[in-house]
């Protein structure tokens, strides 16, 4: 059995090599919270060993963010430093890759004003839209990986001590990311090939819609014509093969922004902008979530979907079997990177351009007309469980069972 | 007696109010090392309470810097992220103030290649030149303050434990910055008035040159015609009164870049780009340091003064009595912010435009002709001690004794 340090090193290597596919002489912009120094140091080392031209670490300090939301003036809360975000956009246009290390306390902003959080998040989304589009448009190679923090672990394992909690959360992260396999990089590649074969199968079906049924859910998600399924890894437009999420268990495609109907209920809590949201129920009519309630965090979720017109519509639908590697950990991570890879999910907001062939040649109007969705936000929420069945609906109305009780048919 | 926490809070208030004079709705860019969270959190809090529009903390991690110098390719070492520095310049042009928290290990980069350090430093200086000019030209309000770190304290107090060392270094920092006075902000104001009266006296003399004599030193520093002495606090061009250094004990002015002659020896070690330099001896001829040796760190100092033509010339000369508040701490800080405020010093490299009236209306050629110096660098080194005498030389060649044995006459 390998030591924690050996596994952490392998995890850093998996991230730089398979997650990002970082190229020689490529710059890397790395975002991480300030308590993640040990893992970030390994990432920086592996990046330079892979030939990085520069690794710019943008450290985020939760205390600084909280102080601003608590003590800042209204003008401060509504402000975002465009000089910084414009610089980051420029770096990505010049070829820089992007890596995010996710380790936040799922309730980081609990107790602060949901309205101030919303104003601040929307300002930041607006200021980072150009960068987000480079990412969602797959113009660059990018990756998000998780890292255990004391605050996060204490939410997932409230009964354990800080040290025990962090140790256990790292174990779960390693398990979910296939780091505990004999050769993690090879295991990752094999896993991605499995996902790719699923993508090929689903693309072959040329589905018109997906139909989700289960407790509190009877939802028909129309898919855009010419949609592409994606999953595992892909080639970004700068020609680099990368795996944007570690772990990843999903195959996903593009819903039609005006063709989603029915009712759907969340199956897991959701950490949204540092606040907990749970027991979401949404009724969709012609693509729009017209009635939305949440048993927990109603105002946080409402503020989110009121961001813009596209925030009440879907930008992604994803299929994940419950028995997958992340599901096998038996852990509710309270972090979307993990939880969305343990259950089928949908996302409010912007769609991914890799899910529609030819989208880069379309005008904004054509994109909307075809059914692609545009929004400042993209927020996944989990709707899958072992009680959910999913049928594919073909153009002639006939059905192909895809999942039964949360597993592939 | 106040607690450490109370003193730290007062120190943060002194920094934001007197050091920066931060204005309502002004943005603040704050650079600090990653282990300075407790003090930075207070600074951020005080800045928002003062009405800051945003506090953008640029955290620096010594490990990331070292990894780049050690494992980075030659291209990586020679690269600087202009997308970031251009953004920072834009923020300052749009009115952002700048705050630096100095806490580095004086020997942070010891053992790494001096050549790689030099290449990297020069690339960074080039990329940050526009920002440096806004600072040295006093276009914005700015301030540098110190903060004790474990690594720094271990160099200053090698015989103490980590905890004892940090505690003692904070005591010295508080003492030097007048935080231990009953009303630190009032004491700071009174002190600045004392420095201002010295500035008025020296400006009245309209000196042609300064003559330093002492062990290993016989140096005549010609001053530019129309030079202005400065010290304590001043008004930046955005109309804000600030104290760019905390502590500050110096009054300083502009040497003539082509009119410095004689020999000068350093009186304290110098931490230069994370490397120790000591026992510097320089012979100046017509402004140029033609022969330079250093008993310790020769290559680091040589690389520095080979940066460009102006790096071998002086940009600042400063007078500090040995008995001042920083000197009273009896501590060799191995950090220029403190050591330069305990001894007379000179600086290789760029001059400060506040030291020459009318400089903003001059072309670059006129500035050089008048004797102002231009360079990518500005590095102070200490030449004062209780064995140094300084005379002012008037236009007619007559002398005014200014300092005897390191004290004002």
Interface residues (C-beta under 8 A of the other chain):
Chain A: X25 X27 X34 X37 X40 X41 X44 X45 X48 X49 X51 X52 X53 X54 X55 X56 X57 X59 X61 X63 X64 X67 X68 X71 X72 X73 X75 X76 X79 X81 X83 X84 X86 X87 X88 X90 X91 X94
Chain B: X24 X25 X27 X34 X37 X40 X41 X44 X45 X48 X49 X51 X52 X53 X54 X55 X56 X57 X59 X61 X63 X64 X67 X68 X71 X72 X73 X75 X76 X79 X81 X83 X84 X86 X87 X88 X90 X91 X94
